């Protein structure tokens, strides 16, 4: 198995999304002068389920691969603007991405590929409802960055035979990612329950990868090979700094 040299073609777009995340954070703080100012800082843990797949061109028929995710969350609530509660969230997560291939060429083969990532979502969160004790509805969106550090694969179904694969697509079986860094956009919605012991946030989130895992240059095999995933997360947050609300 060979690993191609890492290239930096993703950097201009990655810089754009990093700047966007910093802009959202700055905007939240400056707008606090207009609405009701907040200065709530919370930290906690998150965990849930990832249903991942890969967007390949040429296409590869596949289903969702399910695996756990978990990590650390920090949130800064900066403003209540009319009924909207504005916050910025930062996560450091472990996620197992990849895909579960659907092989229907008559061989009976099965294949599942797993990529382990450390991910960094930088999200703007908007909420409507109770701040202290009660429930509120939340929306969140922002850039997400990831770093690949390991992989594994499962092959099954008897003798391995790739001669009859649809479109002859077999490059993915014997190649580790060409690009260890990835980036994309994450967005989701859910509910938050606030109590005297902390905040419990349950969200469903979709991640759309913009960076390709494999080389997409003229010398590469795939025109596109990006991670995408549906995630369900439960987060517990404990307030370290809390505004005295009127």
C-alpha positions in Angstrom: 0.0 0.0 0.0 1.4 3.4 -1.0 0.6 6.8 0.4 0.9 9.7 -2.0 2.5 12.9 -0.8 0.2 15.3 0.9 -0.7 18.4 -1.2 -1.9 21.8 0.0 -4.5 22.5 -2.6 -7.2 22.8 0.1 -5.5 25.7 2.0 -7.2 28.7 0.3 -10.7 27.3 1.0 -9.8 26.1 4.5 -8.5 29.5 5.3 -11.8 31.0 4.2 -13.8 28.8 6.6 -11.5 29.5 9.5 -11.9 33.2 8.9 -15.7 32.7 8.7 -15.7 31.0 12.1 -13.6 33.8 13.7 -15.9 36.4 12.1 -19.0 34.7 13.6 -17.3 34.8 17.0 -16.4 38.5 16.7 -19.8 39.4 15.4 -21.5 37.7 18.3 -19.5 39.7 20.8 -19.9 43.1 19.1 -23.7 42.6 18.6 -24.0 42.1 22.4 -24.0 45.9 22.6 -27.3 46.0 20.7 -29.2 43.2 22.4 -29.2 42.0 26.0 -25.6 41.1 26.8 -24.7 37.7 28.0 -21.4 36.3 29.3 -22.1 32.6 29.9 -19.3 30.2 29.4 -19.9 26.4 29.7 -17.8 23.3 29.1 -18.7 19.6 28.9 -18.7 16.3 27.1 -20.6 15.0 24.1 -21.2 11.6 22.6 -23.5 10.0 20.0 -23.7 8.1 16.8 -22.2 8.8 13.3 -23.8 7.4 10.1 -21.1 8.1 7.5 -20.6 7.5 3.8 -18.3 8.8 1.1 -19.3 11.0 -1.9 -17.3 9.3 -4.7 -17.0 10.3 -8.4 -17.0 7.8 -10.1 -19.9 6.6 -7.9 -19.6 3.6 -5.6 -22.8 2.0 -4.4 -22.8 2.1 -0.6 -24.8 2.4 2.6 -24.2 4.2 5.9 -21.5 2.9 8.2 -22.5 3.4 11.9 -20.0 4.1 14.6 -19.8 6.1 17.9 -18.5 9.7 18.3 -17.5 11.5 21.4 -15.5 14.6 22.5 -15.2 17.9 24.4 -17.5 20.9 24.0 -17.0 24.6 25.0 -19.8 27.2 24.5 -19.9 31.0 24.9 -23.4 32.6 25.0 -22.9 36.3 24.2 -26.2 37.9 23.5 -30.0 37.6 23.7 -31.3 39.6 20.7 -35.1 39.9 21.2 -36.1 36.2 21.5 -32.9 34.8 19.9 -30.1 33.6 22.2 -26.7 33.7 20.3 -23.8 31.5 21.1 -20.5 30.2 19.7 -19.5 26.6 20.2 -16.2 24.8 19.7 -15.8 21.0 19.8 -12.8 18.7 19.8 -14.2 15.3 18.8 -13.2 11.8 17.8 -15.2 10.4 14.9 -15.0 7.2 12.9 -15.9 8.0 9.3 -15.8 5.9 6.1 -18.3 3.9 4.2 -20.0 0.5 3.9 -19.9 -0.7 0.3 -22.8 -2.4 -1.3 -21.4 -5.0 -3.7 -24.0 -6.6 -6.0 -21.8 -8.1 -8.7 -22.6 -11.7 -7.8 -19.4 -12.4 -5.9 -21.0 -12.2 -2.4 -18.1 -9.9 -1.2 -18.6 -7.4 1.5 -16.4 -4.4 2.3 -16.3 -1.7 5.1 -13.7 1.0 5.4 -13.1 3.1 8.6 -11.2 6.3 8.9 -10.5 7.7 12.4 -10.5 11.5 12.7 -9.9 14.2 15.2 -12.5 16.8 14.3 -12.9 20.5 15.1 -16.4 21.9 14.5 -16.7 25.7 15.0 -20.4 26.5 15.2 -22.7 29.5 15.6 -25.7 28.4 17.7 -29.1 30.2 17.8 -31.7 29.3 20.4 -35.3 30.1 21.2 -36.9 29.3 24.5 -35.9 29.1 28.2 -32.4 30.1 29.2 -32.4 29.0 32.8 -34.8 26.2 33.7 -36.7 24.8 30.7 -36.5 23.8 27.1 -35.3 25.7 24.0 -35.0 24.9 20.3 -31.5 25.3 18.8 -30.0 25.7 15.4 -26.3 25.5 14.7 -24.0 25.8 11.7 -20.4 26.5 10.8 -17.1 25.1 9.4 -15.6 21.8 10.5 -12.0 20.6 10.1 -10.6 17.2 10.6 -7.3 15.3 10.8 -7.0 11.6 9.8 -4.8 9.5 12.0 -5.7 5.8 11.4 -7.8 3.4 9.3 -9.0 -0.1 9.2 -11.0 -2.3 6.7 -13.2 -5.4 6.8 -13.5 -7.7 3.8 -15.9 -10.6 3.7 -18.0 -12.9 1.6 -15.5 -15.6 0.8 -12.9 -15.4 -1.9 -12.1 -11.7 -2.7 -12.8 -11.0 -6.4 -12.8 -7.5 -7.9 -13.0 -8.5 -11.5 -16.7 -7.7 -11.9 -17.0 -4.5 -9.8 -19.4 -2.0 -11.4 -17.5 0.5 -13.6 -14.3 -1.3 -12.7 -13.8 1.0 -9.6 -11.3 -0.7 -7.3 -8.8 2.0 -6.4 -10.3 2.6 -3.0 -9.4 -0.9 -1.7 -5.6 -0.6 -1.6 -5.0 3.1 -0.9 -4.8 5.1 2.3 -6.0 8.7 2.1 -3.8 11.0 0.1 -4.9 14.0 2.2 -4.9 13.7 6.0 -6.6 17.1 6.5 -10.3 17.5 5.6 -12.8 20.3 5.9 -16.4 21.0 5.3 -19.7 22.5 6.6 -21.7 21.2 9.5 -25.3 22.2 10.3 -28.0 20.8 12.6 -31.0 21.4 14.9 -32.2 20.0 18.2 -33.5 20.7 21.7 -31.8 21.9 24.9 -32.9 21.2 28.5 -31.5 23.6 31.0 -31.6 22.8 34.8 -29.8 23.6 38.0 -27.2 21.0 37.3 -26.4 22.0 33.7 -27.5 21.9 30.1 -28.5 18.8 28.1 -28.4 19.4 24.4 -29.7 16.8 21.9 -29.1 17.6 18.2 -29.1 16.0 14.8 -26.3 17.3 12.6 -25.3 16.8 8.9 -21.7 17.2 7.8 -20.9 17.8 4.1 -17.2 17.4 3.3 -15.6 19.9 0.8 -12.0 18.5 0.9 -11.2 15.2 -0.9 -9.7 12.3 0.9 -8.0 11.0 -2.3 -6.0 13.0 -4.8 -8.4 14.8 -7.2 -5.7 16.1 -9.6 -5.4 15.0 -13.2 -3.1 12.2 -11.9 -5.7 11.1 -9.3 -8.3 8.4 -9.8 -11.4 10.1 -8.2 -12.8 13.4 -9.2 -14.4 13.6 -5.8 -13.9 11.6 -2.6 -15.3 13.5 0.4 -16.7 12.4 3.7 -20.3 13.1 4.6 -22.2 12.0 7.7 -25.4 12.3 9.7 -24.6 12.6 13.4 -26.8 12.4 16.5 -25.2 14.0 19.6 -26.0 14.4 23.2 -24.0 17.1 25.0 -23.8 17.9 28.7 -22.6 21.5 29.5 -21.8 22.9 32.9 -21.7 26.7 33.5 -18.3 28.0 34.6 -19.3 31.7 34.1 -23.0 32.6 34.3 -24.8 35.9 33.7 -27.3 37.1 36.3 -30.5 37.4 34.1 -33.1 39.8 35.0 
